[in-house]
Amino acid sequence: MKPTIIIPVIVATVAALCVAALGATVTDLGPWYQGLAKPAWNPPDVVFPMGWTLIYALITVAGITAWRAARTAAQAEWVIGLFALNGFLNISWSILFFRFQRPDWAFYEVIALWLSIVAMIVFCGRFSKSAAALLVPYLVWVGFAAALNWSVVQLNAPFG
């Protein structure tokens, strides 16, 4: 296999695994989280790891697809940059919500996360419709998470 084919696969897979592992590490479903009032439409806790596993797989495939479809080195660098920014925002949300126990701050951060997904879809869609399409479930998932986050803020504020 040529390095130009395998390198994007390795990099995207390792990056997705690192983001997933860091996010899982800072996610604490202990007494503080269990004590939060949540809306009636909050899914059972078991749904989230299953959902995130699927989402991370789609993000990985989207990143590989977009990187390979990039027509120039500059486009490939933008793909890497946008996905890296998104990974940072993804982990930051978990830190704000679970470690700092600030769902109010996390809500504002999740807006930035959602917008970063929109940016990835728009940018990647210029040269890879399939990469953009693979990111749509992530956008929907984070939109749902943002609505859930807002409900938690409304039901439990003030924080800090």
ChimeraX attribute file (.defattr): number of C-alpha atoms within 10 A of each C-alpha:
attribute: neighborCount
match mode: 1-to-1
recipient: residues
	/A:1	5
	/A:2	6
	/A:3	8
	/A:4	9
	/A:5	12
	/A:6	11
	/A:7	13
	/A:8	20
	/A:9	19
	/A:10	13
	/A:11	15
	/A:12	23
	/A:13	18
	/A:14	13
	/A:15	16
	/A:16	23
	/A:17	16
	/A:18	14
	/A:19	19
	/A:20	18
	/A:21	13
	/A:22	17
	/A:23	20
	/A:24	14
	/A:25	12
	/A:26	18
	/A:27	18
	/A:28	17
	/A:29	11
	/A:30	9
	/A:31	8
	/A:32	10
	/A:33	14
	/A:34	11
	/A:35	10
	/A:36	12
	/A:37	13
	/A:38	18
	/A:39	13
	/A:40	6
	/A:41	7
	/A:42	13
	/A:43	11
	/A:44	7
	/A:45	10
	/A:46	8
	/A:47	10
	/A:48	13
	/A:49	12
	/A:50	10
	/A:51	12
	/A:52	15
	/A:53	13
	/A:54	14
	/A:55	21
	/A:56	18
	/A:57	16
	/A:58	20
	/A:59	23
	/A:60	26
	/A:61	21
	/A:62	25
	/A:63	29
	/A:64	23
	/A:65	22
	/A:66	28
	/A:67	26
	/A:68	19
	/A:69	18
	/A:70	18
	/A:71	11
	/A:72	11
	/A:73	10
	/A:74	10
	/A:75	17
	/A:76	18
	/A:77	13
	/A:78	17
	/A:79	21
	/A:80	19
	/A:81	13
	/A:82	20
	/A:83	23
	/A:84	16
	/A:85	15
	/A:86	21
	/A:87	20
	/A:88	14
	/A:89	20
	/A:90	22
	/A:91	21
	/A:92	20
	/A:93	26
	/A:94	24
	/A:95	21
	/A:96	20
	/A:97	21
	/A:98	20
	/A:99	13
	/A:100	14
	/A:101	17
	/A:102	19
	/A:103	27
	/A:104	20
	/A:105	16
	/A:106	24
	/A:107	23
	/A:108	14
	/A:109	20
	/A:110	25
	/A:111	16
	/A:112	16
	/A:113	26
	/A:114	22
	/A:115	14
	/A:116	20
	/A:117	23
	/A:118	17
	/A:119	16
	/A:120	25
	/A:121	24
	/A:122	14
	/A:123	19
	/A:124	28
	/A:125	16
	/A:126	13
	/A:127	18
	/A:128	19
	/A:129	17
	/A:130	16
	/A:131	26
	/A:132	24
	/A:133	15
	/A:134	20
	/A:135	25
	/A:136	18
	/A:137	14
	/A:138	21
	/A:139	19
	/A:140	13
	/A:141	17
	/A:142	20
	/A:143	16
	/A:144	13
	/A:145	17
	/A:146	20
	/A:147	14
	/A:148	18
	/A:149	23
	/A:150	18
	/A:151	18
	/A:152	19
	/A:153	21
	/A:154	15
	/A:155	13
	/A:156	15
	/A:157	12
	/A:158	10
	/A:159	10
	/A:160	8
